[in-house]
Amino acid sequence: MSDLQTRFEQAKQDVQALPERPDNDTLLRLYALYKQGSEGDVSGPKPGFFDFVATAKYEAWAKLKGTAQDDARQQYIDLVKKLGS
């Protein structure tokens, strides 16, 4: 496992231990960066209009389309560090 992958996995655990819950925009950003870093570009059909949470998550992830997985991982790590300090 690469150093980046190790730090990414650690950040995934660290996010669970944040002193306070981030606001919804930050949570969406964390979700999107995590999905991009772990799975790559968004896939699957967009959720139905009335599934607001799933649609917001899908759209946040779709905005990162084309971002390299390593870049997304680093951005995720940086954001988790910032939130934890």
Secondary structure, 3 states (H helix, E strand, C coil): CCHHHHHHHHHHHHHHCCCCCCCHHHHHHHHHHHHHHHHCCCCCCCCCCCCHHHHHHHHHHHCCCCCCHHHHHHHHHHHHHHHHC
